[in-house]
Amino acid sequence: MPASDSQGNNFVFAGSTYTATNVAVNYGGDLLETSHLGLASGASRTYISPALKDNEITVDYFGSAAITVGSTGTLAFAGATYAATTSGGSVTYAVGELVKGNATFKVQ
C-alpha cells in the first residue's frame, strides 16, 4: 500500500491560495497563577483562565506572493475557517521559483 504524504494541502488567506508544507498549531491561553505569598505549606496553587487568548497557527508555504505581517483576513485551512491576523513571518525569493515563506497567524 503506498504511503500518503502532505502534498496538495492548500490554505487560503485573504483571498490568495498557498500550498502548505508544514503546519504547527499553538493553543493559547496559558493559565494565570493567582496564588499569594500567604499560602500554607503544602497548599495548592490557584489558577484562572486568561481574559484574552489567541491560538496561533504557524505555516511554511509556497505561493505566488508573500504574506505580509500585520495583514488580516479569513484563513481557510483543513475545512475550518478563522478570522486571522499575521503576527510574524519570513519570506525567501529566488529567480524562477515560487515564493517560499513562513507565517504565524493569530486566530479566533
C-alpha positions as CSV (number, residue, x, y, z in Angstrom):
1,M,0.0,0.0,0.0
2,P,1.6,3.4,-1.0
3,A,2.2,5.9,1.7
4,S,0.3,9.2,1.5
5,D,2.1,12.5,2.0
6,S,1.1,16.1,2.7
7,Q,1.4,17.4,-0.8
8,G,-1.6,19.3,-2.0
9,N,-2.6,20.7,1.4
10,N,-3.7,24.2,0.4
11,F,-4.9,27.1,2.5
12,V,-6.5,30.4,1.6
13,F,-5.7,33.6,3.3
14,A,-7.2,37.0,2.4
15,G,-8.4,35.5,-1.0
16,S,-5.0,34.1,-2.1
17,T,-4.2,30.4,-2.2
18,Y,-1.0,28.9,-0.9
19,T,0.4,25.4,-0.6
20,A,1.3,24.4,3.0
21,T,4.5,22.4,3.6
22,N,4.5,22.4,7.4
23,V,1.9,23.4,10.0
24,A,2.1,23.9,13.7
25,V,-0.8,24.8,16.0
26,N,-0.1,26.5,19.4
27,Y,-3.2,26.7,21.6
28,G,-3.0,29.9,23.5
29,G,-4.4,31.0,26.8
30,D,-1.8,30.0,29.4
31,L,-3.3,29.8,32.8
32,L,-2.6,32.7,35.2
33,E,-1.4,31.8,38.7
34,T,-3.3,33.7,41.4
35,S,-1.6,32.2,44.5
36,H,-0.4,34.6,47.2
37,L,2.6,34.6,49.4
38,G,0.5,33.6,52.4
39,L,-0.2,30.1,51.2
40,A,0.2,27.5,53.9
41,S,2.9,24.9,53.4
42,G,1.6,22.1,51.2
43,A,-1.4,24.1,50.0
44,S,-2.3,24.0,46.3
45,R,-1.7,26.9,44.0
46,T,-4.7,28.5,42.3
47,Y,-5.1,29.4,38.6
48,I,-7.6,31.2,36.5
49,S,-8.1,31.4,32.7
50,P,-6.7,34.4,30.9
51,A,-9.1,37.2,29.9
52,L,-7.7,37.2,26.3
53,K,-6.5,34.2,24.5
54,D,-5.5,33.6,20.9
55,N,-4.5,30.4,19.2
56,E,-1.6,30.5,16.8
57,I,-1.1,28.7,13.5
58,T,2.3,28.7,12.0
59,V,2.7,27.5,8.4
60,D,5.5,27.1,5.9
61,Y,4.2,27.8,2.5
62,F,4.8,28.2,-1.3
63,G,2.9,30.7,-3.3
64,S,3.0,33.4,-5.9
65,A,3.1,36.2,-3.3
66,A,4.3,36.8,0.2
67,I,2.0,37.1,3.2
68,T,2.5,40.5,4.8
69,V,3.0,40.8,8.6
70,G,0.1,42.7,10.1
71,S,-2.4,41.7,7.4
72,T,-5.8,40.5,8.4
73,G,-8.3,38.3,6.7
74,T,-10.1,35.0,6.6
75,L,-7.9,31.9,6.9
76,A,-9.4,28.7,5.5
77,F,-7.4,25.6,6.2
78,A,-8.3,21.9,6.6
79,G,-12.0,22.5,6.4
80,A,-12.0,25.2,9.1
81,T,-12.3,29.0,8.8
82,Y,-10.8,31.5,11.1
83,A,-10.6,35.3,11.5
84,A,-6.8,35.7,11.4
85,T,-4.1,38.4,11.7
86,T,-0.5,37.7,10.6
87,S,1.8,38.3,13.7
88,G,5.1,37.2,12.2
89,G,6.8,35.5,9.3
90,S,9.7,35.4,6.9
91,V,10.0,35.1,3.1
92,T,12.6,33.9,0.6
93,Y,12.6,35.0,-3.1
94,A,14.6,33.2,-5.8
95,V,14.6,33.8,-9.6
96,G,12.4,31.3,-11.4
97,E,10.9,29.8,-8.2
98,L,7.7,30.3,-6.2
99,V,7.8,32.5,-3.1
100,K,8.8,30.4,0.0
101,G,7.6,31.7,3.3
102,N,6.7,31.2,6.9
103,A,3.7,33.0,8.5
104,T,2.3,32.9,12.0
105,F,-1.4,33.7,12.3
106,K,-3.3,34.7,15.5
107,V,-6.7,33.1,15.0
108,Q,-10.0,33.3,16.8
